[in-house]
Amino acid sequence: MTTRVLTGITTSGTPHLGNYAGAIRPSIQASQLPDVDAFYFMADYHALIKCDDPQRVARSRLEIAATWLAAGLDPEKVTFYRQSDIPEIPELCWMLNCVTGKGLMNRAHAYKAAVDQNTAKGAEPDDGVSMGLFSYPVLMAADILMFNAHKVPVGRDQIQHLEMARDIAQRFNHLYGQGSDFFVLPEVQIAEEVATLPGLDGRKMSKSYDNTIPLFEGGAKATRAAVMRIVTDSRQPGEPKDAEGSHLFTLYRAFATPEESAAFRQALEDGLGWGDAKNQLFERIEQELGAMRERYAELIADPARIEDILQAGAEKARRSATPLMQRLREAVGIRSLSLQVSAKTPASSGKASGKTARFVSFRDESGFRFRFLAADGQQLFLSNAFGNPREGGDAQKRLLAGVVDVRPEGQDTLQLLLDGQPIAVIDAANWPLIQDALADLRAQQG
């Protein structure tokens, strides 16, 4: 069974070594597994929640895309796109907003933290809280549910958002599913083996702490300079070092093989000087990143190439998003009037508000199509694609008028014909049901 995995990275900064080891590298490795259908995106709408500098957001989108590609992401094997290139995502976000209780959002950790900070300093509870921050979990749910991801790799601080996405999906399915679920319930994927890298001062590597090691920006010179600023203890060359207590060793271990890590540990315990240890760390990092940095520089110098890759990824993503959004529109009642044939029940029929057979029209990558459903919701047939909505609507009217015929297609299938032209392939066993359903619908509409 193929598992769809989805993950995104917010475009509000320049990737550093911690981003690479903690998210980018393991994601790329996962995408190469034969049973994984990977969706990776740049969360540029999310970036607007925390960053109001348009130049920074624009630059970050370029840098992050170039980083993923330089690090080995294969756009032919994965679906790689920008959130803002998929208009179905904000549309779905609005639909989900309309079924999400405010009380659920009140419990979101980020919102509660902002309220607590305001309360502590004597400000209004919602001071500085935008609707973007408040409803951030709903947009995250839309990112995930739009593509019905099975697994979502996240840090532990994001687990609550995945639980909220499941709650929202269940609510929508309950309200509009009518026996069939639109959304799968995503599962959290925590990679315990992926360690959080320490920064220069030993705390978690983060721009918030200004303790990061550059990934590609600034070249090898910037990486070396950062490594040389890693804080160590005062033990001199020749004195045994505590490898397990050293964040320098933790960084080395994140890039080395088990054998290399064991040798480095032994060297530290035997008295290797910190300066020499930092040089070895830089050389080991450079061994992995050197070739990637060259590809990164080439990509940064050719934004049009990156844009082409992202547009192709968006087109690929929308092949999944567009049909689902059409189904969701139909489910909530936002349907095309030119294609819809209403199933009206005359007052004299004695079936007030009873369900009848009906046509359900939609558009997918093939063109304009429709389904014919029995009164109980069973699909009796799916039409071929039409070039425009009028053709689909005309076909429905003529089916109701009775100008329809069939001819054998296979052992158990028939072609449904209008004026000798096939409009659908149907199960032979369904033909009597289709005739009865058309007759009932014809009678209902008088």
QUIGIZI-V51595 format. One record per run of one state. SS is the DSSP state (H for helix, E for strand, C for the rest). FROM is the first residue (numbers start at 0). TO is the last residue. If there is no record, write none. Layout:
ss	from	to
SS	FROM	TO
SS	FROM	TO
This chain:
ss	from	to
C	0	1
E	2	9
C	10	14
E	15	15
H	16	30
C	31	34
E	35	42
H	43	49
C	50	52
H	53	69
C	70	77
E	78	81
H	82	84
C	85	85
H	86	96
C	97	100
H	101	105
C	106	107
H	108	119
C	120	129
H	130	133
C	134	134
H	135	144
C	145	149
E	150	152
C	153	154
H	155	175
C	176	185
E	186	188
C	189	196
E	197	197
C	198	202
E	203	203
C	204	205
H	206	208
C	209	212
E	213	213
C	214	217
H	218	226
C	227	245
H	246	252
C	253	256
H	257	268
C	269	272
H	273	299
C	300	301
H	302	331
C	332	345
H	346	348
C	349	356
E	357	363
C	364	365
E	366	372
C	373	377
E	378	382
C	383	384
E	385	385
C	386	387
H	388	400
C	401	403
E	404	407
C	408	411
E	412	417
C	418	419
E	420	426
H	427	443
C	444	445
